[in-house]
Amino acid sequence: MQTQTGQRPIRSILFVPADSEKKIAKGLGTRADAIVFDLEDSVMPARKSEARRMMAQILAHRPEGYAGQLWVRINPLSTGMAIEDLCAVLTPNLHGIILPKCTGPQDVTTVLSQMTQ
């Protein structure tokens, strides 16, 4: 099934911790329509930098054999980590960002302005 724009609809979404090579590899081996690499709750604070590094590497080169969309759930703006997350993951292979704990339109505007710089 395809939408009017010719793209397949997203029917299944798999959330994967962004700091686990084993879980990332397993996720990329699935046929999920989209994978959301989670930089927020599933990554301990001491592992955030490593998780960003891993995401930058994965998103720099489209993973072979995985046909679905690649999304990233960043940390909330209130943590002060969201901008660092965005800087690490903004690549042409990224399909979208999930902004958790959004407090209103200004949060979305802030993220969008960072994405277009």
N, CA, C and O atoms as a GROMACS GRO file, in nm:
protein
  468
    1MET      N    1   0.084  -0.118   0.000
    1MET     CA    2   0.000   0.000   0.000
    1MET      C    3   0.089   0.124   0.000
    1MET      O    4   0.190   0.129   0.069
    2GLN      N    5   0.049   0.225  -0.078
    2GLN     CA    6   0.122   0.352  -0.082
    2GLN      C    7   0.025   0.467  -0.064
    2GLN      O    8  -0.094   0.454  -0.094
    3THR      N    9   0.076   0.578  -0.016
    3THR     CA   10  -0.006   0.697   0.000
    3THR      C   11  -0.014   0.769  -0.134
    3THR      O   12   0.048   0.726  -0.231
    4GLN      N   13  -0.088   0.878  -0.140
    4GLN     CA   14  -0.100   0.955  -0.263
    4GLN      C   15   0.034   1.014  -0.306
    4GLN      O   16   0.055   1.040  -0.424
    5THR      N   17   0.124   1.035  -0.211
    5THR     CA   18   0.256   1.089  -0.244
    5THR      C   19   0.352   0.980  -0.292
    5THR      O   20   0.465   1.009  -0.329
    6GLY      N   21   0.307   0.855  -0.290
    6GLY     CA   22   0.390   0.744  -0.336
    6GLY      C   23   0.473   0.680  -0.226
    6GLY      O   24   0.545   0.584  -0.251
    7GLN      N   25   0.465   0.734  -0.104
    7GLN     CA   26   0.542   0.677   0.006
    7GLN      C   27   0.457   0.576   0.082
    7GLN      O   28   0.335   0.588   0.093
    8ARG      N   29   0.526   0.474   0.133
    8ARG     CA   30   0.456   0.375   0.215
    8ARG      C   31   0.417   0.436   0.349
    8ARG      O   32   0.495   0.512   0.406
    9PRO      N   33   0.300   0.404   0.400
    9PRO     CA   34   0.262   0.455   0.532
    9PRO      C   35   0.345   0.386   0.641
    9PRO      O   36   0.391   0.273   0.622
   10ILE      N   37   0.362   0.454   0.751
   10ILE     CA   38   0.432   0.393   0.864
   10ILE      C   39   0.329   0.315   0.945
   10ILE      O   40   0.236   0.372   1.002
   11ARG      N   41   0.347   0.184   0.949
   11ARG     CA   42   0.256   0.097   1.023
   11ARG      C   43   0.318   0.044   1.151
   11ARG      O   44   0.247   0.013   1.246
   12SER      N   45   0.451   0.035   1.153
   12SER     CA   46   0.519  -0.017   1.272
   12SER      C   47   0.640   0.070   1.303
   12SER      O   48   0.718   0.107   1.215
   13ILE      N   49   0.654   0.102   1.433
   13ILE     CA   50   0.763   0.186   1.480
   13ILE      C   51   0.834   0.111   1.592
   13ILE      O   52   0.771   0.064   1.687
   14LEU      N   53   0.965   0.100   1.580
   14LEU     CA   54   1.045   0.030   1.680
   14LEU      C   55   1.134   0.132   1.750
   14LEU      O   56   1.213   0.200   1.684
   15PHE      N   57   1.124   0.143   1.882
   15PHE     CA   58   1.212   0.229   1.960
   15PHE      C   59   1.332   0.148   2.004
   15PHE      O   60   1.319   0.036   2.054
   16VAL      N   61   1.452   0.205   1.985
   16VAL     CA   62   1.576   0.136   2.015
   16VAL      C   63   1.667   0.230   2.095
   16VAL      O   64   1.684   0.346   2.057
   17PRO      N   65   1.726   0.182   2.206
   17PRO     CA   66   1.822   0.267   2.279
   17PRO      C   67   1.938   0.305   2.187
   17PRO      O   68   1.993   0.219   2.118
   18ALA      N   69   1.975   0.431   2.188
   18ALA     CA   70   2.077   0.480   2.096
   18ALA      C   71   2.219   0.447   2.138
   18ALA      O   72   2.314   0.482   2.068
   19ASP      N   73   2.235   0.381   2.252
   19ASP     CA   74   2.370   0.351   2.299
   19ASP      C   75   2.402   0.202   2.304
   19ASP      O   76   2.502   0.162   2.363
   20SER      N   77   2.319   0.120   2.243
   20SER     CA   78   2.339  -0.025   2.248
   20SER      C   79   2.363  -0.079   2.107
   20SER      O   80   2.270  -0.093   2.028
   21GLU      N   81   2.489  -0.109   2.076
   21GLU     CA   82   2.522  -0.161   1.943
   21GLU      C   83   2.442  -0.287   1.911
   21GLU      O   84   2.394  -0.303   1.799
   22LYS      N   85   2.427  -0.374   2.009
   22LYS     CA   86   2.354  -0.499   1.989
   22LYS      C   87   2.207  -0.473   1.953
   22LYS      O   88   2.154  -0.533   1.860
   23LYS      N   89   2.142  -0.385   2.027
   23LYS     CA   90   2.001  -0.355   2.003
   23LYS      C   91   1.982  -0.277   1.873
   23LYS      O   92   1.883  -0.296   1.802
   24ILE      N   93   2.077  -0.188   1.842
   24ILE     CA   94   2.070  -0.114   1.716
   24ILE      C   95   2.080  -0.209   1.598
   24ILE      O   96   2.001  -0.201   1.504
   25ALA      N   97   2.177  -0.300   1.604
   25ALA     CA   98   2.194  -0.398   1.496
   25ALA      C   99   2.070  -0.486   1.482
   25ALA      O  100   2.026  -0.514   1.371
   26LYS      N  101   2.015  -0.528   1.594
   26LYS     CA  102   1.894  -0.611   1.590
   26LYS      C  103   1.777  -0.533   1.530
   26LYS      O  104   1.700  -0.588   1.450
   27GLY      N  105   1.763  -0.406   1.568
   27GLY     CA  106   1.656  -0.322   1.514
   27GLY      C  107   1.668  -0.302   1.364
   27GLY      O  108   1.569  -0.308   1.291
   28LEU      N  109   1.792  -0.278   1.319
   28LEU     CA  110   1.814  -0.257   1.176
   28LEU      C  111   1.792  -0.386   1.096
   28LEU      O  112   1.777  -0.381   0.973
   29GLY      N  113   1.789  -0.498   1.164
   29GLY     CA  114   1.762  -0.626   1.098
   29GLY      C  115   1.614  -0.658   1.088
   29GLY      O  116   1.576  -0.761   1.032
   30THR      N  117   1.530  -0.571   1.143
   30THR     CA  118   1.386  -0.595   1.136
   30THR      C  119   1.326  -0.533   1.012
   30THR      O  120   1.394  -0.466   0.934
   31ARG      N  121   1.198  -0.556   0.994
   31ARG     CA  122   1.126  -0.494   0.883
   31ARG      C  123   1.032  -0.385   0.933
   31ARG      O  124   0.933  -0.353   0.868
   32ALA      N  125   1.064  -0.328   1.049
   32ALA     CA  126   0.982  -0.218   1.101
   32ALA      C  127   0.983  -0.104   1.000
   32ALA      O  128   1.086  -0.076   0.938
   33ASP      N  129   0.870  -0.038   0.984
   33ASP     CA  130   0.861   0.073   0.889
   33ASP      C  131   0.946   0.192   0.932
   33ASP      O  132   0.992   0.271   0.849
   34ALA      N  133   0.968   0.205   1.063
   34ALA     CA  134   1.050   0.314   1.114
   34ALA      C  135   1.119   0.269   1.243
   34ALA      O  136   1.062   0.194   1.323
   35ILE      N  137   1.241   0.317   1.261
   35ILE     CA  138   1.312   0.296   1.386
   35ILE      C  139   1.333   0.433   1.448
   35ILE      O  140   1.375   0.528   1.382
   36VAL      N  141   1.302   0.443   1.578
   36VAL     CA  142   1.329   0.564   1.653
   36VAL      C  143   1.445   0.532   1.747
   36VAL      O  144   1.431   0.453   1.840
   37PHE      N  145   1.558   0.594   1.722
   37PHE     CA  146   1.674   0.579   1.810
   37PHE      C  147   1.654   0.674   1.926
   37PHE      O  148   1.645   0.796   1.907
   38ASP      N  149   1.646   0.620   2.046
   38ASP     CA  150   1.613   0.700   2.164
   38ASP      C  151   1.738   0.749   2.235
   38ASP      O  152   1.815   0.671   2.290
   39LEU      N  153   1.757   0.880   2.234
   39LEU     CA  154   1.866   0.943   2.308
   39LEU      C  155   1.820   0.991   2.446
   39LEU      O  156   1.902   1.037   2.526
   40GLU      N  157   1.691   0.980   2.473
   40GLU     CA  158   1.638   1.035   2.597
   40GLU      C  159   1.638   0.935   2.711
   40GLU      O  160   1.743   0.907   2.769
   41ASP      N  161   1.523   0.880   2.744
   41ASP     CA  162   1.506   0.797   2.864
   41ASP      C  163   1.583   0.666   2.865
   41ASP      O  164   1.618   0.617   2.972
   42SER      N  165   1.610   0.610   2.750
   42SER     CA  166   1.675   0.479   2.749
   42SER      C  167   1.828   0.488   2.758
   42SER      O  168   1.895   0.385   2.760
   43VAL      N  169   1.882   0.609   2.763
   43VAL     CA  170   2.028   0.627   2.770
   43VAL      C  171   2.063   0.696   2.901
   43VAL      O  172   2.013   0.805   2.931
   44MET      N  173   2.148   0.633   2.979
   44MET     CA  174   2.194   0.690   3.105
   44MET      C  175   2.276   0.817   3.077
   44MET      O  176   2.343   0.826   2.974
   45PRO      N  177   2.272   0.915   3.167
   45PRO     CA  178   2.346   1.040   3.144
   45PRO      C  179   2.494   1.020   3.109
   45PRO      O  180   2.547   1.092   3.024
   46ALA      N  181   2.559   0.926   3.171
   46ALA     CA  182   2.702   0.903   3.144
   46ALA      C  183   2.726   0.848   3.004
   46ALA      O  184   2.840   0.850   2.956
   47ARG      N  185   2.622   0.799   2.937
   47ARG     CA  186   2.636   0.739   2.804
   47ARG      C  187   2.583   0.829   2.692
   47ARG      O  188   2.586   0.789   2.576
   48LYS      N  189   2.535   0.948   2.724
   48LYS     CA  190   2.476   1.037   2.623
   48LYS      C  191   2.576   1.070   2.511
   48LYS      O  192   2.540   1.063   2.393
   49SER      N  193   2.699   1.105   2.546
   49SER     CA  194   2.798   1.141   2.444
   49SER      C  195   2.827   1.024   2.352
   49SER      O  196   2.836   1.041   2.230
   50GLU      N  197   2.841   0.905   2.408
   50GLU     CA  198   2.867   0.785   2.327
   50GLU      C  199   2.747   0.757   2.236
   50GLU      O  200   2.765   0.720   2.120
   51ALA      N  201   2.627   0.774   2.288
   51ALA     CA  202   2.506   0.751   2.207
   51ALA      C  203   2.500   0.849   2.090
   51ALA      O  204   2.465   0.810   1.979
   52ARG      N  205   2.534   0.974   2.114
   52ARG     CA  206   2.536   1.074   2.005
   52ARG      C  207   2.638   1.035   1.898
   52ARG      O  208   2.612   1.045   1.779
   53ARG      N  209   2.755   0.990   1.943
   53ARG     CA  210   2.860   0.949   1.850
   53ARG      C  211   2.811   0.832   1.764
   53ARG      O  212   2.833   0.830   1.643
   54MET      N  213   2.746   0.736   1.828
   54MET     CA  214   2.696   0.620   1.754
   54MET      C  215   2.589   0.661   1.654
   54MET      O  216   2.588   0.611   1.541
   55MET      N  217   2.500   0.752   1.693
   55MET     CA  218   2.395   0.798   1.601
   55MET      C  219   2.455   0.873   1.483
   55MET      O  220   2.411   0.856   1.370
   56ALA      N  221   2.554   0.956   1.510
   56ALA     CA  222   2.619   1.030   1.402
   56ALA      C  223   2.678   0.934   1.299
   56ALA      O  224   2.667   0.957   1.179
   57GLN      N  225   2.740   0.827   1.346
   57GLN     CA  226   2.800   0.728   1.255
   57GLN      C  227   2.692   0.655   1.175
   57GLN      O  228   2.705   0.639   1.053
   58ILE      N  229   2.588   0.612   1.241
   58ILE     CA  230   2.483   0.536   1.173
   58ILE      C  231   2.412   0.624   1.070
   58ILE      O  232   2.386   0.580   0.958
   59LEU      N  233   2.382   0.747   1.107
   59LEU     CA  234   2.307   0.835   1.017
   59LEU      C  235   2.393   0.896   0.907
   59LEU      O  236   2.340   0.945   0.808
   60ALA      N  237   2.524   0.893   0.924
   60ALA     CA  238   2.613   0.945   0.820
   60ALA      C  239   2.610   0.857   0.695
   60ALA      O  240   2.632   0.904   0.584
   61HIS      N  241   2.583   0.729   0.716
   61HIS     CA  242   2.577   0.633   0.605
   61HIS      C  243   2.450   0.552   0.622
   61HIS      O  244   2.430   0.487   0.725
   62ARG      N  245   2.367   0.554   0.524
   62ARG     CA  246   2.242   0.478   0.529
   62ARG      C  247   2.273   0.331   0.558
   62ARG      O  248   2.347   0.269   0.481
   63PRO      N  249   2.219   0.274   0.667
   63PRO     CA  250   2.248   0.134   0.698
   63PRO      C  251   2.202   0.041   0.585
   63PRO      O  252   2.087   0.047   0.542
   64GLU      N  253   2.293  -0.042   0.539
   64GLU     CA  254   2.262  -0.136   0.431
   64GLU      C  255   2.157  -0.237   0.476
   64GLU      O  256   2.162  -0.288   0.587
   65GLY      N  257   2.063  -0.263   0.388
   65GLY     CA  258   1.963  -0.365   0.416
   65GLY      C  259   1.842  -0.318   0.492
   65GLY      O  260   1.744  -0.392   0.501
   66TYR      N  261   1.844  -0.197   0.546
   66TYR     CA  262   1.727  -0.146   0.617
   66TYR      C  263   1.655  -0.044   0.529
   66TYR      O  264   1.714   0.057   0.490
   67ALA      N  265   1.529  -0.072   0.497
   67ALA     CA  266   1.455   0.013   0.403
   67ALA      C  267   1.362   0.113   0.471
   67ALA      O  268   1.303   0.198   0.404
   68GLY      N  269   1.349   0.104   0.602
   68GLY     CA  270   1.255   0.191   0.673
   68GLY      C  271   1.310   0.329   0.702
   68GLY      O  272   1.421   0.363   0.662
   69GLN      N  273   1.230   0.408   0.771
   69GLN     CA  274   1.268   0.543   0.808
   69GLN      C  275   1.350   0.543   0.938
   69GLN      O  276   1.333   0.457   1.024
   70LEU      N  277   1.440   0.642   0.949
   70LEU     CA  278   1.526   0.655   1.066
   70LEU      C  279   1.492   0.786   1.138
   70LEU      O  280   1.508   0.894   1.082
   71TRP      N  281   1.445   0.774   1.261
   71TRP     CA  282   1.407   0.888   1.344
   71TRP      C  283   1.493   0.889   1.469
   71TRP      O  284   1.552   0.787   1.505
   72VAL      N  285   1.501   1.004   1.536
   72VAL     CA  286   1.572   1.014   1.663
   72VAL      C  287   1.485   1.089   1.763
   72VAL      O  288   1.429   1.194   1.733
   73ARG      N  289   1.475   1.032   1.882
   73ARG     CA  290   1.408   1.100   1.994
   73ARG      C  291   1.518   1.168   2.075
   73ARG      O  292   1.601   1.103   2.138
   74ILE      N  293   1.517   1.301   2.071
   74ILE     CA  294   1.619   1.378   2.141
   74ILE      C  295   1.578   1.399   2.287
   74ILE      O  296   1.468   1.362   2.328
   75ASN      N  297   1.667   1.458   2.364
   75ASN     CA  298   1.635   1.494   2.501
   75ASN      C  299   1.550   1.620   2.502
   75ASN      O  300   1.556   1.699   2.407
   76PRO      N  301   1.470   1.641   2.606
   76PRO     CA  302   1.387   1.762   2.613
   76PRO      C  303   1.473   1.889   2.614
   76PRO      O  304   1.586   1.887   2.662
   77LEU      N  305   1.419   1.996   2.562
   77LEU     CA  306   1.491   2.124   2.563
   77LEU      C  307   1.529   2.167   2.704
   77LEU      O  308   1.634   2.228   2.724
   78SER      N  309   1.446   2.135   2.801
   78SER     CA  310   1.469   2.177   2.939
   78SER      C  311   1.595   2.115   3.001
   78SER      O  312   1.643   2.163   3.103
   79THR      N  313   1.648   2.009   2.940
   79THR     CA  314   1.766   1.943   2.996
   79THR      C  315   1.896   2.009   2.953
   79THR      O  316   2.000   1.986   3.014
   80GLY      N  317   1.891   2.092   2.848
   80GLY     CA  318   2.013   2.152   2.796
   80GLY      C  319   2.092   2.059   2.705
   80GLY      O  320   2.200   2.094   2.659
   81MET      N  321   2.038   1.939   2.677
   81MET     CA  322   2.107   1.842   2.593
   81MET      C  323   2.052   1.832   2.452
   81MET      O  324   2.114   1.771   2.365
   82ALA      N  325   1.937   1.892   2.427
   82ALA     CA  326   1.868   1.876   2.299
   82ALA      C  327   1.948   1.932   2.182
   82ALA      O  328   1.953   1.871   2.075
   83ILE      N  329   2.011   2.047   2.200
   83ILE     CA  330   2.085   2.110   2.090
   83ILE      C  331   2.206   2.023   2.053
   83ILE      O  332   2.235   2.005   1.935
   84GLU      N  333   2.275   1.969   2.153
   84GLU     CA  334   2.386   1.877   2.126
   84GLU      C  335   2.337   1.753   2.051
   84GLU      O  336   2.404   1.705   1.960
   85ASP      N  337   2.221   1.703   2.091
   85ASP     CA  338   2.161   1.588   2.022
   85ASP      C  339   2.138   1.622   1.874
   85ASP      O  340   2.176   1.546   1.785
   86LEU      N  341   2.075   1.737   1.850
   86LEU     CA  342   2.045   1.778   1.713
   86LEU      C  343   2.171   1.792   1.629
   86LEU      O  344   2.176   1.747   1.515
   87CYS      N  345   2.272   1.853   1.686
   87CYS     CA  346   2.398   1.872   1.611
   87CYS      C  347   2.458   1.738   1.569
   87CYS      O  348   2.520   1.728   1.463
   88ALA      N  349   2.440   1.636   1.651
   88ALA     CA  350   2.497   1.504   1.622
   88ALA      C  351   2.418   1.428   1.515
   88ALA      O  352   2.477   1.350   1.440
   89VAL      N  353   2.288   1.449   1.507
   89VAL     CA  354   2.206   1.361   1.423
   89VAL      C  355   2.151   1.423   1.295
   89VAL      O  356   2.096   1.351   1.211
   90LEU      N  357   2.166   1.552   1.277
   90LEU     CA  358   2.109   1.614   1.157
   90LEU      C  359   2.191   1.577   1.033
   90LEU      O  360   2.297   1.634   1.007
   91THR      N  361   2.141   1.481   0.960
   91THR     CA  362   2.203   1.434   0.836
   91THR      C  363   2.092   1.412   0.734
   91THR      O  364   1.975   1.406   0.770
   92PRO      N  365   2.127   1.398   0.607
   92PRO     CA  366   2.025   1.371   0.505
   92PRO      C  367   1.952   1.237   0.526
   92PRO      O  368   1.842   1.219   0.475
   93ASN      N  369   2.012   1.144   0.600
   93ASN     CA  370   1.947   1.014   0.622
   93ASN      C  371   1.845   1.016   0.735
   93ASN      O  372   1.773   0.918   0.755
   94LEU      N  373   1.836   1.126   0.808
   94LEU     CA  374   1.741   1.138   0.918
   94LEU      C  375   1.604   1.176   0.862
   94LEU      O  376   1.592   1.272   0.786
   95HIS      N  377   1.503   1.100   0.900
   95HIS     CA  378   1.367   1.128   0.852
   95HIS      C  379   1.291   1.223   0.944
   95HIS      O  380   1.203   1.296   0.899
   96GLY      N  381   1.326   1.223   1.073
   96GLY     CA  382   1.254   1.311   1.163
   96GLY      C  383   1.307   1.306   1.304
   96GLY      O  384   1.386   1.220   1.341
   97ILE      N  385   1.259   1.402   1.383
   97ILE     CA  386   1.297   1.419   1.523
   97ILE      C  387   1.171   1.405   1.607
   97ILE      O  388   1.064   1.454   1.569
   98ILE      N  389   1.184   1.340   1.720
   98ILE     CA  390   1.076   1.337   1.819
   98ILE      C  391   1.123   1.422   1.937
   98ILE      O  392   1.229   1.396   1.994
   99LEU      N  393   1.045   1.522   1.971
   99LEU     CA  394   1.077   1.613   2.081
   99LEU      C  395   0.990   1.577   2.201
   99LEU      O  396   0.870   1.606   2.202
  100PRO      N  397   1.048   1.513   2.302
  100PRO     CA  398   0.968   1.475   2.419
  100PRO      C  399   0.946   1.593   2.514
  100PRO      O  400   1.023   1.689   2.517
  101LYS      N  401   0.840   1.582   2.590
  101LYS     CA  402   0.809   1.680   2.694
  101LYS      C  403   0.804   1.823   2.640
  101LYS      O  404   0.851   1.917   2.704
  102CYS      N  405   0.748   1.835   2.523
  102CYS     CA  406   0.731   1.966   2.459
  102CYS      C  407   0.634   2.048   2.542
  102CYS      O  408   0.526   2.000   2.579
  103THR      N  409   0.671   2.173   2.573
  103THR     CA  410   0.586   2.257   2.658
  103THR      C  411   0.501   2.356   2.579
  103THR      O  412   0.420   2.427   2.637
  104GLY      N  413   0.520   2.360   2.447
  104GLY     CA  414   0.437   2.449   2.367
  104GLY      C  415   0.502   2.483   2.235
  104GLY      O  416   0.609   2.432   2.203
  105PRO      N  417   0.438   2.569   2.158
  105PRO     CA  418   0.486   2.605   2.025
  105PRO      C  419   0.628   2.661   2.024
  105PRO      O  420   0.702   2.641   1.927
  106GLN      N  421   0.668   2.730   2.129
  106GLN     CA  422   0.803   2.788   2.132
  106GLN      C  423   0.910   2.679   2.129
  106GLN      O  424   1.016   2.698   2.069
  107ASP      N  425   0.884   2.565   2.193
  107ASP     CA  426   0.979   2.454   2.189
  107ASP      C  427   0.998   2.404   2.045
  107ASP      O  428   1.110   2.379   2.002
  108VAL      N  429   0.889   2.391   1.973
  108VAL     CA  430   0.896   2.346   1.834
  108VAL      C  431   0.972   2.448   1.750
  108VAL      O  432   1.055   2.411   1.667
  109THR      N  433   0.944   2.576   1.770
  109THR     CA  434   1.014   2.682   1.698
  109THR      C  435   1.163   2.678   1.726
  109THR      O  436   1.244   2.696   1.635
  110THR      N  437   1.200   2.655   1.851
  110THR     CA  438   1.342   2.648   1.888
  110THR      C  439   1.412   2.533   1.816
  110THR      O  440   1.521   2.549   1.762
  111VAL      N  441   1.347   2.416   1.815
  111VAL     CA  442   1.406   2.299   1.748
  111VAL      C  443   1.415   2.326   1.598
  111VAL      O  444   1.519   2.297   1.537
  112LEU      N  445   1.311   2.378   1.538
  112LEU     CA  446   1.313   2.407   1.394
  112LEU      C  447   1.423   2.507   1.359
  112LEU      O  448   1.490   2.492   1.256
  113SER      N  449   1.442   2.608   1.442
  113SER     CA  450   1.547   2.706   1.412
  113SER      C  451   1.685   2.641   1.419
  113SER      O  452   1.773   2.675   1.340
  114GLN      N  453   1.705   2.549   1.510
  114GLN     CA  454   1.833   2.478   1.519
  114GLN      C  455   1.853   2.387   1.399
  114GLN      O  456   1.966   2.370   1.352
  115MET      N  457   1.746   2.328   1.349
  115MET     CA  458   1.753   2.236   1.237
  115MET      C  459   1.784   2.307   1.106
  115MET      O  460   1.837   2.246   1.013
  116THR      N  461   1.751   2.435   1.098
  116THR     CA  462   1.770   2.506   0.972
  116THR      C  463   1.895   2.594   0.971
  116THR      O  464   1.918   2.667   0.874
  117GLN      N  465   1.974   2.589   1.075
  117GLN     CA  466   2.097   2.670   1.079
  117GLN      C  467   2.206   2.607   0.999
  117GLN      O  468   2.316   2.660   0.991
   0.00000   0.00000   0.00000
